[in-house]
Amino acid sequence: MESFSELVKLSRLLNDFRQPWFVAGGWAIDLFIGDVTRVHKDIEIAIFRKDQSRLREYLFGWEFTKVVNGKIEPWNQDEWLELPIHEIHAHPKNILFSELEILLNESSESEWRFQRNLDIARPLSIIRLRSDIDVPFLAPEIVLLYKAKNPRSKDEDDFHRVCSLLDEERQVWLKQAITVCHPGHHWLTELDAS
């Protein structure tokens, strides 16, 4: 079974990056739980779209690509990425990481906003949690909202591991967000039962 050692290395790498960043995806779920529950193929981090240039400057010397309509393309140095582009990849010239997947998140002055429906929001003050090993991660209800679109078996497992661990406020928010984005979604039944 894996350990959190890769995330500790990631945290050291980004230690001096002065903008908010968070572990996202399945690793965020495991940080919330406090245990590594499955094998992870990659490390995803989330940053705010407004900080894309700052991260690129911070990771000076890395090569960057963007995902456009499911295809990987070069991300040019002075290019500003707007929606619908939200996924970029950073390729280091060292061996610390083979690749870092970076997810651009939308925000206003005080709120995180869901890229697929900008009316769905969360206060910035509650979306960035910190694990026992001092690694920041994206709130699990947000991670699950992203996973709800086309859940694979690992996403189903993540949902079932986390659902009952969410406090009432986070469960209610997730239920409302899924109801808006995916009416009739099968996770709503379990959220009703929690």
Backbone hydrogen bonds in HBPLUS format (Angstrom, degrees):
<---DONOR---> <-ACCEPTOR-->    atom                        ^
c    i                          cat <-CA-CA->   ^        H-A-AA   ^      H-
h    n   atom  resd res      DA  || num        DHA   H-A  angle D-A-AA Bond
n    s   type  num  typ     dist DA aas  dist angle  dist       angle   num
A0007-LEU N   A0004-PHE O   2.95 MM   3  5.31 124.3  2.27 107.0 121.6     1
A0008-VAL N   A0004-PHE O   3.05 MM   4  6.41 147.3  2.16 152.0 162.2     2
A0009-LYS N   A0005-SER O   3.02 MM   4  6.34 156.3  2.08 148.8 154.5     3
A0010-LEU N   A0006-GLU O   2.93 MM   4  6.19 152.4  2.01 139.9 148.0     4
A0011-SER N   A0007-LEU O   2.85 MM   4  6.05 156.9  1.91 144.9 150.8     5
A0012-ARG N   A0008-VAL O   3.01 MM   4  6.31 150.7  2.10 144.7 152.3     6
A0013-LEU N   A0009-LYS O   2.91 MM   4  6.21 155.3  1.97 148.1 155.3     7
A0014-LEU N   A0010-LEU O   2.97 MM   4  6.27 154.0  2.04 153.4 159.6     8
A0015-ASN N   A0012-ARG O   3.29 MM   3  4.94 163.0  2.32  99.1 103.6     9
A0017-PHE N   A0014-LEU O   3.04 MM   3  5.19 160.6  2.08 110.2 116.3    10
A0022-PHE N   A0046-ALA O   3.00 MM  24  5.20 144.6  2.12 146.0 153.7    11
A0046-ALA N   A0022-PHE O   2.71 MM  24  5.20 157.6  1.76 152.8 160.8    12
A0023-VAL N   A0136-PRO O   2.91 MM 113  6.22 164.4  1.94 129.5 132.9    13
A0138-LEU N   A0023-VAL O   2.89 MM 115  6.02 165.1  1.91 166.4 163.0    14
A0024-ALA N   A0044-GLU O   2.83 MM  20  5.27 170.5  1.83 139.6 137.9    15
A0028-ALA N   A0025-GLY O   3.03 MM   3  5.50 128.5  2.31 108.4 120.9    16
A0030-ASP N   A0026-GLY O   3.07 MM   4  6.44 158.6  2.12 149.9 155.2    17
A0031-LEU N   A0027-TRP O   2.87 MM   4  6.15 152.6  1.94 149.3 157.1    18
A0032-PHE N   A0028-ALA O   2.99 MM   4  6.20 151.8  2.07 143.9 151.2    19
A0033-ILE N   A0029-ILE O   2.97 MM   4  6.28 156.9  2.02 149.6 156.0    20
A0034-GLY N   A0030-ASP O   2.72 MM   4  5.80 146.0  1.83 142.9 153.5    21
A0035-ASP N   A0030-ASP O   3.20 MM   5  5.49 136.9  2.40 146.9 151.2    22
A0101-GLU N   A0043-ILE O   3.22 MM  58  6.29 164.8  2.24 171.3 166.7    23
A0045-ILE N   A0101-GLU O   2.86 MM  56  6.33 157.4  1.91 160.4 167.4    24
A0103-LEU N   A0045-ILE O   2.76 MM  58  6.11 164.6  1.78 159.6 165.1    25
A0047-ILE N   A0103-LEU O   3.10 MM  56  6.41 155.8  2.16 153.9 157.7    26
A0105-ASN N   A0047-ILE O   2.75 MM  58  5.90 158.1  1.80 157.6 164.4    27
A0051-ASP N   A0048-PHE O   2.80 MM   3  5.49 159.4  1.84 122.6 129.6    28
A0049-ARG N   A0105-ASN O   2.76 MM  56  5.43 159.8  1.80 154.9 151.3    29
A0052-GLN N   A0049-ARG O   3.11 MM   3  5.48 166.1  2.13 123.3 122.2    30
A0055-LEU N   A0051-ASP O   3.02 MM   4  6.32 155.8  2.08 158.0 164.3    31
A0056-ARG N   A0052-GLN O   3.08 MM   4  6.29 157.9  2.13 144.3 150.8    32
A0057-GLU N   A0053-SER O   2.90 MM   4  6.17 154.7  1.97 148.1 154.7    33
A0058-TYR N   A0054-ARG O   2.89 MM   4  6.07 154.1  1.96 142.9 150.6    34
A0059-LEU N   A0055-LEU O   2.88 MM   4  6.12 155.8  1.94 153.4 158.5    35
A0062-TRP N   A0059-LEU O   3.01 MM   3  5.77 159.4  2.06 144.7 146.9    36
A0063-GLU N   A0091-HIS O   2.93 MM  28  5.02 168.2  1.95 145.8 145.5    37
A0091-HIS N   A0063-GLU O   2.72 MM  28  5.02 164.8  1.75 156.8 161.0    38
A0075-TRP N   A0064-PHE O   3.30 MM  11  5.62 161.0  2.33 129.1 123.8    39
A0065-THR N   A0089-HIS O   2.94 MM  24  5.18 153.2  2.01 146.1 153.3    40
A0089-HIS N   A0065-THR O   2.86 MM  24  5.18 159.7  1.90 139.6 143.7    41
A0066-LYS N   A0073-GLU O   2.79 MM   7  5.40 161.3  1.82 157.8 164.4    42
A0073-GLU N   A0066-LYS O   2.83 MM   7  5.40 164.3  1.85 160.6 166.0    43
A0067-VAL N   A0087-GLU O   2.95 MM  20  5.57 148.4  2.05 166.5 160.4    44
A0068-VAL N   A0071-LYS O   2.79 MM   3  5.22 164.5  1.81 155.5 153.6    45
A0071-LYS N   A0068-VAL O   2.94 MM   3  5.22 163.8  1.97 114.6 119.8    46
A0079-GLU N   A0076-ASN O   3.15 MM   3  5.35 166.0  2.17 116.0 119.7    47
A0085-ILE N   A0082-GLU O   3.00 MM   3  5.85 129.3  2.26 139.2 135.0    48
A0104-LEU N   A0086-HIS O   2.72 MM  18  4.81 164.9  1.74 144.6 149.5    49
A0088-ILE N   A0102-ILE O   2.89 MM  14  5.18 167.2  1.91 155.8 160.0    50
A0102-ILE N   A0088-ILE O   2.79 MM  14  5.18 179.0  1.79 157.6 157.9    51
A0090-ALA N   A0100-LEU O   2.87 MM  10  5.09 162.8  1.90 148.9 154.9    52
A0100-LEU N   A0090-ALA O   2.91 MM  10  5.09 154.0  1.98 146.8 154.3    53
A0113-ARG N   A0106-GLU O   2.98 MM   7  5.11 166.5  1.99 125.7 124.4    54
A0108-SER N   A0111-GLU O   2.77 MM   3  5.17 154.7  1.83 150.8 158.0    55
A0124-LEU N   A0110-SER O   2.90 MM  14  5.63 171.0  1.91 137.2 136.7    56
A0112-TRP N   A0122-ARG O   2.77 MM  10  5.23 159.7  1.81 164.1 167.4    57
A0122-ARG N   A0112-TRP O   3.03 MM  10  5.23 147.7  2.13 139.4 145.9    58
A0114-PHE N   A0120-ILE O   2.95 MM   6  5.54 163.7  1.98 159.8 161.8    59
A0117-ASN N   A0114-PHE O   3.05 MM   3  5.42 149.2  2.15 112.2 121.3    60
A0120-ILE N   A0117-ASN O   2.97 MM   3  5.86 166.9  1.99 128.5 132.4    61
A0126-ILE N   A0123-PRO O   3.11 MM   3  5.86 168.5  2.12 122.5 125.6    62
A0139-ALA N   A0127-ILE O   2.83 MM  12  4.90 144.6  1.95 144.3 146.4    63
A0129-LEU N   A0137-PHE O   2.89 MM   8  5.33 161.1  1.93 169.9 163.9    64
A0137-PHE N   A0129-LEU O   2.77 MM   8  5.33 157.8  1.82 146.4 151.5    65
A0131-SER N   A0135-VAL O   3.04 MM   4  5.31 166.8  2.06 132.7 136.6    66
A0134-ASP N   A0131-SER O   2.92 MM   3  5.04 153.4  1.99 113.4 114.3    67
A0142-ILE N   A0139-ALA O   3.04 MM   3  5.59 133.8  2.26 113.8 125.2    68
A0143-VAL N   A0139-ALA O   3.20 MM   4  6.57 160.2  2.25 150.8 156.8    69
A0144-LEU N   A0140-PRO O   2.88 MM   4  6.07 162.8  1.91 151.8 156.1    70
A0145-LEU N   A0141-GLU O   3.06 MM   4  6.18 143.8  2.19 131.8 141.2    71
A0146-TYR N   A0142-ILE O   3.11 MM   4  6.48 157.8  2.17 153.1 157.4    72
A0147-LYS N   A0143-VAL O   3.04 MM   4  6.35 155.5  2.11 145.6 152.9    73
A0148-ALA N   A0144-LEU O   2.89 MM   4  5.99 127.5  2.17 143.2 156.2    74
A0148-ALA N   A0145-LEU O   3.29 MM   3  5.14 138.7  2.47  93.1 104.2    75
A0155-ASP N   A0152-ARG O   2.96 MM   3  5.12 122.3  2.31 101.0 116.3    76
A0156-GLU N   A0152-ARG O   2.93 MM   4  6.30 155.7  1.99 157.6 165.1    77
A0157-ASP N   A0153-SER O   2.96 MM   4  6.23 158.9  2.00 148.4 154.0    78
A0158-ASP N   A0154-LYS O   2.90 MM   4  6.12 155.9  1.96 140.8 147.6    79
A0159-PHE N   A0155-ASP O   2.88 MM   4  6.13 161.3  1.91 149.7 154.5    80
A0160-HIS N   A0156-GLU O   2.96 MM   4  6.24 166.0  1.98 154.2 157.3    81
A0161-ARG N   A0157-ASP O   2.92 MM   4  6.11 149.9  2.02 150.1 158.5    82
A0162-VAL N   A0158-ASP O   3.10 MM   4  6.21 149.2  2.19 147.9 155.3    83
A0163-CYS N   A0159-PHE O   2.85 MM   4  5.68 162.0  1.88 160.9 164.3    84
A0165-LEU N   A0162-VAL O   2.77 MM   3  5.17 143.5  1.90 116.7 129.0    85
A0166-LEU N   A0163-CYS O   3.36 MM   3  5.69 156.5  2.42 106.7 113.0    86
A0171-GLN N   A0167-ASP O   2.99 MM   4  6.24 160.9  2.03 159.0 165.2    87
A0172-VAL N   A0168-GLU O   2.89 MM   4  6.05 164.3  1.91 154.7 158.6    88
A0173-TRP N   A0169-GLU O   3.02 MM   4  6.20 163.1  2.04 147.4 152.1    89
A0174-LEU N   A0170-ARG O   2.96 MM   4  6.13 165.4  1.98 147.8 152.0    90
A0175-LYS N   A0171-GLN O   2.89 MM   4  6.09 163.8  1.91 153.1 157.7    91
A0176-GLN N   A0172-VAL O   2.96 MM   4  6.18 163.5  1.99 152.0 156.2    92
A0177-ALA N   A0173-TRP O   2.88 MM   4  6.10 161.4  1.91 154.8 160.2    93
A0178-ILE N   A0174-LEU O   2.88 MM   4  6.04 165.1  1.90 155.6 159.3    94
A0179-THR N   A0175-LYS O   2.93 MM   4  6.02 155.9  1.98 145.7 153.0    95
A0180-VAL N   A0176-GLN O   3.08 MM   4  6.33 150.9  2.17 144.4 151.1    96
A0181-CYS N   A0177-ALA O   2.99 MM   4  6.21 167.1  2.01 151.2 154.8    97
A0182-HIS N   A0178-ILE O   2.58 MM   4  5.20 158.9  1.62 147.6 154.7    98
A0185-HIS N   A0182-HIS O   3.01 MM   3  5.57 141.9  2.16 150.6 148.1    99
A0188-LEU N   A0185-HIS O   3.09 MM   3  5.79 154.8  2.16 118.1 124.8   100
A0191-LEU N   A0187-TRP O   2.98 MM   4  6.27 156.2  2.03 153.3 160.9   101
A0192-ASP N   A0188-LEU O   2.87 MM   4  6.09 146.1  1.98 145.3 154.2   102
A0193-ALA N   A0189-THR O   3.12 MM   4  6.39 144.2  2.25 140.4 149.7   103
A0194-SER N   A0190-GLU O   3.12 MM   4  6.30 129.0  2.39 141.3 153.5   104
